């Protein structure tokens, strides 16, 4: 009786774990990464885009704090602290050539 109960609990737990629906990432779907249709339509209406904004990366550095005794009498073992030196920002550059968007091919051609 005990083995049948354990078997039924195991089957119940494993069957619930295997019926998961395929995940749909709505942000990926809405961003239209594959065919980039909306971006190409907007850029085709403009002869040569003049300004293209670009996001710069933040400057981040690691700082080592050496082991020491604190004024409260506690001992600090030391460790790394990561800090941001300069934040990310948007830069707008004037482009002389038109912006070209390359599509990724879904199938590799041989």
C-alpha positions, -999 to +999 in steps of 0.1 A: +000+000+000+028+024+009+047+017-023+015+024-044+010+057-026+046+067-032+044+057-068+012+077-073+027+108-056+058+105-078+037+102-110+016+131-099+046+154-093+064+143-125+033+148-147+027+183-134+063+192-141+062+180-177+031+199-189+046+233-192+035+254-221+062+269-244+073+303-232+065+333-253+086+364-245+063+392-254+091+418-255+111+398-281+080+394-302+070+431-300+106+442-308+105+425-342+141+415-342+139+390-370+125+411-399+128+446-386+099+457-407+088+488-389+124+502-388+130+496-425+097+513-434+105+544-414+141+546-428+129+541-464+108+573-461+139+593-452+166+598-479+196+599-455+191+600-417+212+628-403+214+620-366+218+586-351+217+583-313+241+558-297+242+546-261+276+547-245+287+521-219+292+532-183+327+533-170+329+507-142+359+499-120+367+474-093+383+486-060+401+464-035+395+472+002+423+458+022+417+438+054+417+460+085+402+465+119+374+490+119+370+518+146+342+498+162+366+469+168+352+446+141+376+430+117+369+436+080+383+407+059+387+428+028+370+425-006+362+439-039+337+468-045+325+476-080+317+512-086+304+533-115+329+561-125+307+576-152+271+568-161+259+556-195+247+584-217+232+590-252+254+606-278+242+618-311+266+618-340+261+632-375+264+605-401+276+613-436+265+580-451+229+566-448+222+541-421+222+505-434+205+477-416+216+442-424+192+413-420+202+381-405+195+352-428+174+325-412+189+297-433+225+292-441+232+290-478+258+265-490 
